[in-house]
Amino acid sequence: MTRGNQREQDRLKAQKKLAANAKGKKESATSLQKRREADAEALREKQKRKEEQAGGGGAAAAGGTKK
């Protein structure tokens, strides 16, 4: 556990690091839109695979009848 001045020093260091990273990270509107579309597509694919995986095993068991 950090105590006393060390906690404050670490907090200031983290703030400086975040400020330095935020300066050069400006995105244009077109690149932001493209990134959002790519992220959305990736999430759709992931959700589709998950539904197929969950639905594939459950549909075979639910669809069949035992005699």
PyMOL Python script that loads the backbone (N, CA, C, O; Angstrom):
from pymol import cmd

cmd.read_pdbstr("""\
ATOM      1  N   MET A   1       0.858  -1.185   0.000  1.00  0.00           N
ATOM      2  CA  MET A   1       0.000   0.000   0.000  1.00  0.00           C
ATOM      3  C   MET A   1       0.897   1.237   0.000  1.00  0.00           C
ATOM      4  O   MET A   1       1.843   1.330   0.782  1.00  0.00           O
ATOM      5  N   THR A   2       0.594   2.164  -0.866  1.00  0.00           N
ATOM      6  CA  THR A   2       1.379   3.394  -0.894  1.00  0.00           C
ATOM      7  C   THR A   2       0.868   4.332   0.176  1.00  0.00           C
ATOM      8  O   THR A   2      -0.318   4.346   0.503  1.00  0.00           O
ATOM      9  N   ARG A   3       1.771   5.103   0.706  1.00  0.00           N
ATOM     10  CA  ARG A   3       1.385   5.999   1.797  1.00  0.00           C
ATOM     11  C   ARG A   3       1.941   7.396   1.541  1.00  0.00           C
ATOM     12  O   ARG A   3       2.927   7.585   0.829  1.00  0.00           O
ATOM     13  N   GLY A   4       1.275   8.349   2.144  1.00  0.00           N
ATOM     14  CA  GLY A   4       1.772   9.717   2.157  1.00  0.00           C
ATOM     15  C   GLY A   4       1.947  10.313   0.780  1.00  0.00           C
ATOM     16  O   GLY A   4       1.034  10.290  -0.045  1.00  0.00           O
ATOM     17  N   ASN A   5       3.135  10.847   0.543  1.00  0.00           N
ATOM     18  CA  ASN A   5       3.441  11.587  -0.668  1.00  0.00           C
ATOM     19  C   ASN A   5       3.491  10.681  -1.895  1.00  0.00           C
ATOM     20  O   ASN A   5       3.245  11.149  -3.007  1.00  0.00           O
ATOM     21  N   GLN A   6       3.797   9.423  -1.724  1.00  0.00           N
ATOM     22  CA  GLN A   6       3.937   8.518  -2.867  1.00  0.00           C
ATOM     23  C   GLN A   6       2.630   8.392  -3.639  1.00  0.00           C
ATOM     24  O   GLN A   6       2.636   8.343  -4.869  1.00  0.00           O
ATOM     25  N   ARG A   7       1.527   8.340  -2.931  1.00  0.00           N
ATOM     26  CA  ARG A   7       0.215   8.242  -3.583  1.00  0.00           C
ATOM     27  C   ARG A   7      -0.039   9.459  -4.472  1.00  0.00           C
ATOM     28  O   ARG A   7      -0.509   9.325  -5.602  1.00  0.00           O
ATOM     29  N   GLU A   8       0.269  10.620  -3.961  1.00  0.00           N
ATOM     30  CA  GLU A   8       0.089  11.854  -4.732  1.00  0.00           C
ATOM     31  C   GLU A   8       1.035  11.889  -5.933  1.00  0.00           C
ATOM     32  O   GLU A   8       0.644  12.316  -7.020  1.00  0.00           O
ATOM     33  N   GLN A   9       2.260  11.448  -5.743  1.00  0.00           N
ATOM     34  CA  GLN A   9       3.224  11.409  -6.841  1.00  0.00           C
ATOM     35  C   GLN A   9       2.748  10.478  -7.952  1.00  0.00           C
ATOM     36  O   GLN A   9       2.852  10.817  -9.131  1.00  0.00           O
ATOM     37  N   ASP A  10       2.232   9.316  -7.588  1.00  0.00           N
ATOM     38  CA  ASP A  10       1.727   8.374  -8.582  1.00  0.00           C
ATOM     39  C   ASP A  10       0.523   8.933  -9.327  1.00  0.00           C
ATOM     40  O   ASP A  10       0.381   8.722 -10.531  1.00  0.00           O
ATOM     41  N   ARG A  11      -0.333   9.638  -8.620  1.00  0.00           N
ATOM     42  CA  ARG A  11      -1.513  10.241  -9.241  1.00  0.00           C
ATOM     43  C   ARG A  11      -1.093  11.295 -10.268  1.00  0.00           C
ATOM     44  O   ARG A  11      -1.641  11.338 -11.370  1.00  0.00           O
ATOM     45  N   LEU A  12      -0.133  12.136  -9.917  1.00  0.00           N
ATOM     46  CA  LEU A  12       0.346  13.168 -10.845  1.00  0.00           C
ATOM     47  C   LEU A  12       1.009  12.540 -12.067  1.00  0.00           C
ATOM     48  O   LEU A  12       0.820  13.003 -13.192  1.00  0.00           O
ATOM     49  N   LYS A  13       1.783  11.488 -11.840  1.00  0.00           N
ATOM     50  CA  LYS A  13       2.444  10.804 -12.939  1.00  0.00           C
ATOM     51  C   LYS A  13       1.428  10.216 -13.914  1.00  0.00           C
ATOM     52  O   LYS A  13       1.605  10.297 -15.129  1.00  0.00           O
ATOM     53  N   ALA A  14       0.370   9.629 -13.377  1.00  0.00           N
ATOM     54  CA  ALA A  14      -0.672   9.046 -14.224  1.00  0.00           C
ATOM     55  C   ALA A  14      -1.404  10.121 -15.014  1.00  0.00           C
ATOM     56  O   ALA A  14      -1.732   9.914 -16.183  1.00  0.00           O
ATOM     57  N   GLN A  15      -1.664  11.263 -14.395  1.00  0.00           N
ATOM     58  CA  GLN A  15      -2.337  12.361 -15.093  1.00  0.00           C
ATOM     59  C   GLN A  15      -1.477  12.886 -16.233  1.00  0.00           C
ATOM     60  O   GLN A  15      -1.991  13.171 -17.315  1.00  0.00           O
ATOM     61  N   LYS A  16      -0.190  13.017 -16.006  1.00  0.00           N
ATOM     62  CA  LYS A  16       0.712  13.488 -17.055  1.00  0.00           C
ATOM     63  C   LYS A  16       0.762  12.502 -18.221  1.00  0.00           C
ATOM     64  O   LYS A  16       0.788  12.902 -19.385  1.00  0.00           O
ATOM     65  N   LYS A  17       0.774  11.226 -17.898  1.00  0.00           N
ATOM     66  CA  LYS A  17       0.817  10.197 -18.933  1.00  0.00           C
ATOM     67  C   LYS A  17      -0.455  10.231 -19.780  1.00  0.00           C
ATOM     68  O   LYS A  17      -0.383  10.136 -21.006  1.00  0.00           O
ATOM     69  N   LEU A  18      -1.607  10.366 -19.144  1.00  0.00           N
ATOM     70  CA  LEU A  18      -2.871  10.443 -19.875  1.00  0.00           C
ATOM     71  C   LEU A  18      -2.935  11.691 -20.750  1.00  0.00           C
ATOM     72  O   LEU A  18      -3.418  11.637 -21.881  1.00  0.00           O
ATOM     73  N   ALA A  19      -2.450  12.809 -20.230  1.00  0.00           N
ATOM     74  CA  ALA A  19      -2.463  14.054 -20.994  1.00  0.00           C
ATOM     75  C   ALA A  19      -1.553  13.943 -22.216  1.00  0.00           C
ATOM     76  O   ALA A  19      -1.893  14.443 -23.289  1.00  0.00           O
ATOM     77  N   ALA A  20      -0.408  13.297 -22.062  1.00  0.00           N
ATOM     78  CA  ALA A  20       0.521  13.148 -23.179  1.00  0.00           C
ATOM     79  C   ALA A  20      -0.072  12.248 -24.255  1.00  0.00           C
ATOM     80  O   ALA A  20       0.110  12.507 -25.444  1.00  0.00           O
ATOM     81  N   ASN A  21      -0.772  11.202 -23.857  1.00  0.00           N
ATOM     82  CA  ASN A  21      -1.385  10.294 -24.826  1.00  0.00           C
ATOM     83  C   ASN A  21      -2.568  10.930 -25.528  1.00  0.00           C
ATOM     84  O   ASN A  21      -2.819  10.623 -26.693  1.00  0.00           O
ATOM     85  N   ALA A  22      -3.293  11.794 -24.868  1.00  0.00           N
ATOM     86  CA  ALA A  22      -4.484  12.408 -25.439  1.00  0.00           C
ATOM     87  C   ALA A  22      -4.140  13.482 -26.476  1.00  0.00           C
ATOM     88  O   ALA A  22      -4.954  13.761 -27.357  1.00  0.00           O
ATOM     89  N   LYS A  23      -2.971  14.078 -26.391  1.00  0.00           N
ATOM     90  CA  LYS A  23      -2.607  15.166 -27.304  1.00  0.00           C
ATOM     91  C   LYS A  23      -2.548  14.712 -28.754  1.00  0.00           C
ATOM     92  O   LYS A  23      -3.096  15.390 -29.623  1.00  0.00           O
ATOM     93  N   GLY A  24      -1.916  13.614 -29.038  1.00  0.00           N
ATOM     94  CA  GLY A  24      -1.698  13.187 -30.414  1.00  0.00           C
ATOM     95  C   GLY A  24      -2.761  12.251 -30.947  1.00  0.00           C
ATOM     96  O   GLY A  24      -2.574  11.686 -32.025  1.00  0.00           O
ATOM     97  N   LYS A  25      -3.836  12.063 -30.268  1.00  0.00           N
ATOM     98  CA  LYS A  25      -4.819  11.057 -30.658  1.00  0.00           C
ATOM     99  C   LYS A  25      -6.099  11.661 -31.233  1.00  0.00           C
ATOM    100  O   LYS A  25      -7.195  11.244 -30.857  1.00  0.00           O
ATOM    101  N   LYS A  26      -5.983  12.612 -32.113  1.00  0.00           N
ATOM    102  CA  LYS A  26      -7.160  13.207 -32.754  1.00  0.00           C
ATOM    103  C   LYS A  26      -7.525  12.383 -33.985  1.00  0.00           C
ATOM    104  O   LYS A  26      -6.672  12.119 -34.833  1.00  0.00           O
ATOM    105  N   GLU A  27      -8.786  11.980 -34.083  1.00  0.00           N
ATOM    106  CA  GLU A  27      -9.254  11.204 -35.227  1.00  0.00           C
ATOM    107  C   GLU A  27     -10.141  12.084 -36.106  1.00  0.00           C
ATOM    108  O   GLU A  27     -10.899  12.921 -35.615  1.00  0.00           O
ATOM    109  N   SER A  28     -10.028  11.876 -37.391  1.00  0.00           N
ATOM    110  CA  SER A  28     -10.907  12.597 -38.290  1.00  0.00           C
ATOM    111  C   SER A  28     -12.277  11.934 -38.259  1.00  0.00           C
ATOM    112  O   SER A  28     -12.414  10.803 -37.793  1.00  0.00           O
ATOM    113  N   ALA A  29     -13.271  12.626 -38.744  1.00  0.00           N
ATOM    114  CA  ALA A  29     -14.638  12.104 -38.721  1.00  0.00           C
ATOM    115  C   ALA A  29     -14.768  10.848 -39.577  1.00  0.00           C
ATOM    116  O   ALA A  29     -15.498   9.925 -39.216  1.00  0.00           O
ATOM    117  N   THR A  30     -14.070  10.808 -40.703  1.00  0.00           N
ATOM    118  CA  THR A  30     -14.175   9.639 -41.573  1.00  0.00           C
ATOM    119  C   THR A  30     -13.507   8.418 -40.953  1.00  0.00           C
ATOM    120  O   THR A  30     -14.049   7.316 -41.024  1.00  0.00           O
ATOM    121  N   SER A  31     -12.334   8.602 -40.346  1.00  0.00           N
ATOM    122  CA  SER A  31     -11.665   7.453 -39.730  1.00  0.00           C
ATOM    123  C   SER A  31     -12.430   6.976 -38.503  1.00  0.00           C
ATOM    124  O   SER A  31     -12.470   5.778 -38.222  1.00  0.00           O
ATOM    125  N   LEU A  32     -13.031   7.895 -37.780  1.00  0.00           N
ATOM    126  CA  LEU A  32     -13.844   7.527 -36.628  1.00  0.00           C
ATOM    127  C   LEU A  32     -15.051   6.713 -37.075  1.00  0.00           C
ATOM    128  O   LEU A  32     -15.388   5.706 -36.453  1.00  0.00           O
ATOM    129  N   GLN A  33     -15.698   7.142 -38.144  1.00  0.00           N
ATOM    130  CA  GLN A  33     -16.860   6.419 -38.675  1.00  0.00           C
ATOM    131  C   GLN A  33     -16.455   5.027 -39.162  1.00  0.00           C
ATOM    132  O   GLN A  33     -17.158   4.050 -38.904  1.00  0.00           O
ATOM    133  N   LYS A  34     -15.338   4.935 -39.855  1.00  0.00           N
ATOM    134  CA  LYS A  34     -14.860   3.635 -40.347  1.00  0.00           C
ATOM    135  C   LYS A  34     -14.544   2.696 -39.185  1.00  0.00           C
ATOM    136  O   LYS A  34     -14.855   1.507 -39.241  1.00  0.00           O
ATOM    137  N   ARG A  35     -13.933   3.225 -38.146  1.00  0.00           N
ATOM    138  CA  ARG A  35     -13.591   2.406 -36.990  1.00  0.00           C
ATOM    139  C   ARG A  35     -14.855   1.915 -36.293  1.00  0.00           C
ATOM    140  O   ARG A  35     -14.931   0.759 -35.877  1.00  0.00           O
ATOM    141  N   ARG A  36     -15.847   2.796 -36.166  1.00  0.00           N
ATOM    142  CA  ARG A  36     -17.119   2.397 -35.549  1.00  0.00           C
ATOM    143  C   ARG A  36     -17.805   1.303 -36.356  1.00  0.00           C
ATOM    144  O   ARG A  36     -18.334   0.347 -35.789  1.00  0.00           O
ATOM    145  N   GLU A  37     -17.797   1.445 -37.686  1.00  0.00           N
ATOM    146  CA  GLU A  37     -18.414   0.428 -38.547  1.00  0.00           C
ATOM    147  C   GLU A  37     -17.684  -0.904 -38.426  1.00  0.00           C
ATOM    148  O   GLU A  37     -18.318  -1.958 -38.369  1.00  0.00           O
ATOM    149  N   ALA A  38     -16.362  -0.862 -38.386  1.00  0.00           N
ATOM    150  CA  ALA A  38     -15.579  -2.091 -38.250  1.00  0.00           C
ATOM    151  C   ALA A  38     -15.827  -2.750 -36.897  1.00  0.00           C
ATOM    152  O   ALA A  38     -15.944  -3.972 -36.810  1.00  0.00           O
ATOM    153  N   ASP A  39     -15.905  -1.952 -35.856  1.00  0.00           N
ATOM    154  CA  ASP A  39     -16.191  -2.489 -34.521  1.00  0.00           C
ATOM    155  C   ASP A  39     -17.579  -3.113 -34.468  1.00  0.00           C
ATOM    156  O   ASP A  39     -17.761  -4.185 -33.893  1.00  0.00           O
ATOM    157  N   ALA A  40     -18.552  -2.444 -35.067  1.00  0.00           N
ATOM    158  CA  ALA A  40     -19.921  -2.963 -35.074  1.00  0.00           C
ATOM    159  C   ALA A  40     -19.994  -4.273 -35.846  1.00  0.00           C
ATOM    160  O   ALA A  40     -20.678  -5.206 -35.426  1.00  0.00           O
ATOM    161  N   GLU A  41     -19.300  -4.344 -36.960  1.00  0.00           N
ATOM    162  CA  GLU A  41     -19.290  -5.574 -37.760  1.00  0.00           C
ATOM    163  C   GLU A  41     -18.642  -6.720 -36.978  1.00  0.00           C
ATOM    164  O   GLU A  41     -19.132  -7.849 -37.002  1.00  0.00           O
ATOM    165  N   ALA A  42     -17.554  -6.426 -36.297  1.00  0.00           N
ATOM    166  CA  ALA A  42     -16.887  -7.452 -35.503  1.00  0.00           C
ATOM    167  C   ALA A  42     -17.795  -7.954 -34.389  1.00  0.00           C
ATOM    168  O   ALA A  42     -17.828  -9.153 -34.112  1.00  0.00           O
ATOM    169  N   LEU A  43     -18.526  -7.058 -33.751  1.00  0.00           N
ATOM    170  CA  LEU A  43     -19.454  -7.471 -32.696  1.00  0.00           C
ATOM    171  C   LEU A  43     -20.595  -8.303 -33.251  1.00  0.00           C
ATOM    172  O   LEU A  43     -21.026  -9.266 -32.616  1.00  0.00           O
ATOM    173  N   ARG A  44     -21.098  -7.939 -34.444  1.00  0.00           N
ATOM    174  CA  ARG A  44     -22.162  -8.724 -35.064  1.00  0.00           C
ATOM    175  C   ARG A  44     -21.694 -10.141 -35.361  1.00  0.00           C
ATOM    176  O   ARG A  44     -22.415 -11.106 -35.109  1.00  0.00           O
ATOM    177  N   GLU A  45     -20.480 -10.262 -35.898  1.00  0.00           N
ATOM    178  CA  GLU A  45     -19.917 -11.575 -36.200  1.00  0.00           C
ATOM    179  C   GLU A  45     -19.741 -12.399 -34.930  1.00  0.00           C
ATOM    180  O   GLU A  45     -20.046 -13.592 -34.908  1.00  0.00           O
ATOM    181  N   LYS A  46     -19.253 -11.765 -33.887  1.00  0.00           N
ATOM    182  CA  LYS A  46     -19.041 -12.458 -32.621  1.00  0.00           C
ATOM    183  C   LYS A  46     -20.370 -12.952 -32.050  1.00  0.00           C
ATOM    184  O   LYS A  46     -20.468 -14.082 -31.570  1.00  0.00           O
ATOM    185  N   GLN A  47     -21.389 -12.094 -32.107  1.00  0.00           N
ATOM    186  CA  GLN A  47     -22.700 -12.470 -31.606  1.00  0.00           C
ATOM    187  C   GLN A  47     -23.301 -13.604 -32.434  1.00  0.00           C
ATOM    188  O   GLN A  47     -23.930 -14.511 -31.888  1.00  0.00           O
ATOM    189  N   LYS A  48     -23.107 -13.550 -33.749  1.00  0.00           N
ATOM    190  CA  LYS A  48     -23.626 -14.593 -34.629  1.00  0.00           C
ATOM    191  C   LYS A  48     -22.983 -15.937 -34.311  1.00  0.00           C
ATOM    192  O   LYS A  48     -23.673 -16.953 -34.228  1.00  0.00           O
ATOM    193  N   ARG A  49     -21.645 -15.946 -34.132  1.00  0.00           N
ATOM    194  CA  ARG A  49     -20.953 -17.187 -33.785  1.00  0.00           C
ATOM    195  C   ARG A  49     -21.437 -17.732 -32.447  1.00  0.00           C
ATOM    196  O   ARG A  49     -21.608 -18.941 -32.292  1.00  0.00           O
ATOM    197  N   LYS A  50     -21.656 -16.854 -31.489  1.00  0.00           N
ATOM    198  CA  LYS A  50     -22.109 -17.276 -30.169  1.00  0.00           C
ATOM    199  C   LYS A  50     -23.509 -17.876 -30.240  1.00  0.00           C
ATOM    200  O   LYS A  50     -23.788 -18.889 -29.599  1.00  0.00           O
ATOM    201  N   GLU A  51     -24.389 -17.249 -31.019  1.00  0.00           N
ATOM    202  CA  GLU A  51     -25.752 -17.772 -31.176  1.00  0.00           C
ATOM    203  C   GLU A  51     -25.739 -19.116 -31.890  1.00  0.00           C
ATOM    204  O   GLU A  51     -26.496 -20.018 -31.529  1.00  0.00           O
ATOM    205  N   GLU A  52     -24.884 -19.259 -32.902  1.00  0.00           N
ATOM    206  CA  GLU A  52     -24.786 -20.530 -33.617  1.00  0.00           C
ATOM    207  C   GLU A  52     -24.264 -21.624 -32.699  1.00  0.00           C
ATOM    208  O   GLU A  52     -24.738 -22.759 -32.738  1.00  0.00           O
ATOM    209  N   GLN A  53     -23.295 -21.278 -31.883  1.00  0.00           N
ATOM    210  CA  GLN A  53     -22.727 -22.256 -30.972  1.00  0.00           C
ATOM    211  C   GLN A  53     -23.757 -22.677 -29.925  1.00  0.00           C
ATOM    212  O   GLN A  53     -23.892 -23.867 -29.639  1.00  0.00           O
ATOM    213  N   ALA A  54     -24.480 -21.727 -29.356  1.00  0.00           N
ATOM    214  CA  ALA A  54     -25.486 -22.031 -28.345  1.00  0.00           C
ATOM    215  C   ALA A  54     -26.704 -22.679 -28.992  1.00  0.00           C
ATOM    216  O   ALA A  54     -27.278 -23.613 -28.433  1.00  0.00           O
ATOM    217  N   GLY A  55     -27.093 -22.202 -30.140  1.00  0.00           N
ATOM    218  CA  GLY A  55     -28.269 -22.721 -30.825  1.00  0.00           C
ATOM    219  C   GLY A  55     -28.028 -24.072 -31.462  1.00  0.00           C
ATOM    220  O   GLY A  55     -28.953 -24.881 -31.537  1.00  0.00           O
ATOM    221  N   GLY A  56     -26.833 -24.342 -31.918  1.00  0.00           N
ATOM    222  CA  GLY A  56     -26.517 -25.602 -32.587  1.00  0.00           C
ATOM    223  C   GLY A  56     -26.687 -26.793 -31.669  1.00  0.00           C
ATOM    224  O   GLY A  56     -27.300 -27.786 -32.059  1.00  0.00           O
ATOM    225  N   GLY A  57     -26.163 -26.720 -30.464  1.00  0.00           N
ATOM    226  CA  GLY A  57     -26.275 -27.820 -29.523  1.00  0.00           C
ATOM    227  C   GLY A  57     -27.672 -27.927 -28.948  1.00  0.00           C
ATOM    228  O   GLY A  57     -28.180 -29.031 -28.750  1.00  0.00           O
ATOM    229  N   GLY A  58     -28.296 -26.795 -28.678  1.00  0.00           N
ATOM    230  CA  GLY A  58     -29.630 -26.799 -28.079  1.00  0.00           C
ATOM    231  C   GLY A  58     -30.713 -27.161 -29.069  1.00  0.00           C
ATOM    232  O   GLY A  58     -31.701 -27.787 -28.685  1.00  0.00           O
ATOM    233  N   ALA A  59     -30.566 -26.792 -30.326  1.00  0.00           N
ATOM    234  CA  ALA A  59     -31.605 -27.058 -31.327  1.00  0.00           C
ATOM    235  C   ALA A  59     -31.681 -28.545 -31.639  1.00  0.00           C
ATOM    236  O   ALA A  59     -32.778 -29.068 -31.837  1.00  0.00           O
ATOM    237  N   ALA A  60     -30.564 -29.233 -31.689  1.00  0.00           N
ATOM    238  CA  ALA A  60     -30.569 -30.661 -31.983  1.00  0.00           C
ATOM    239  C   ALA A  60     -31.216 -31.436 -30.844  1.00  0.00           C
ATOM    240  O   ALA A  60     -31.951 -32.395 -31.081  1.00  0.00           O
ATOM    241  N   ALA A  61     -30.951 -31.031 -29.629  1.00  0.00           N
ATOM    242  CA  ALA A  61     -31.520 -31.728 -28.475  1.00  0.00           C
ATOM    243  C   ALA A  61     -33.015 -31.418 -28.340  1.00  0.00           C
ATOM    244  O   ALA A  61     -33.800 -32.300 -27.993  1.00  0.00           O
ATOM    245  N   ALA A  62     -33.407 -30.185 -28.609  1.00  0.00           N
ATOM    246  CA  ALA A  62     -34.806 -29.785 -28.457  1.00  0.00           C
ATOM    247  C   ALA A  62     -35.649 -30.268 -29.626  1.00  0.00           C
ATOM    248  O   ALA A  62     -36.831 -30.560 -29.443  1.00  0.00           O
ATOM    249  N   GLY A  63     -35.083 -30.360 -30.810  1.00  0.00           N
ATOM    250  CA  GLY A  63     -35.842 -30.724 -32.006  1.00  0.00           C
ATOM    251  C   GLY A  63     -36.147 -32.212 -32.091  1.00  0.00           C
ATOM    252  O   GLY A  63     -37.160 -32.600 -32.673  1.00  0.00           O
ATOM    253  N   GLY A  64     -35.301 -33.037 -31.529  1.00  0.00           N
ATOM    254  CA  GLY A  64     -35.503 -34.488 -31.625  1.00  0.00           C
ATOM    255  C   GLY A  64     -36.442 -34.996 -30.562  1.00  0.00           C
ATOM    256  O   GLY A  64     -36.538 -34.428 -29.475  1.00  0.00           O
ATOM    257  N   THR A  65     -37.147 -36.088 -30.887  1.00  0.00           N
ATOM    258  CA  THR A  65     -38.017 -36.720 -29.887  1.00  0.00           C
ATOM    259  C   THR A  65     -37.512 -38.121 -29.642  1.00  0.00           C
ATOM    260  O   THR A  65     -37.090 -38.817 -30.566  1.00  0.00           O
ATOM    261  N   LYS A  66     -37.559 -38.524 -28.400  1.00  0.00           N
ATOM    262  CA  LYS A  66     -37.100 -39.858 -28.042  1.00  0.00           C
ATOM    263  C   LYS A  66     -38.279 -40.822 -28.062  1.00  0.00           C
ATOM    264  O   LYS A  66     -39.385 -40.469 -27.654  1.00  0.00           O
ATOM    265  N   LYS A  67     -38.038 -42.035 -28.536  1.00  0.00           N
ATOM    266  CA  LYS A  67     -39.104 -43.054 -28.572  1.00  0.00           C
ATOM    267  C   LYS A  67     -38.698 -44.252 -27.770  1.00  0.00           C
ATOM    268  O   LYS A  67     -39.457 -45.217 -27.676  1.00  0.00           O
TER     269      LYS A  67
END
""", "prot")
cmd.dss("prot")
cmd.show_as("cartoon", "prot")
cmd.util.cbc("prot")
cmd.orient("prot")
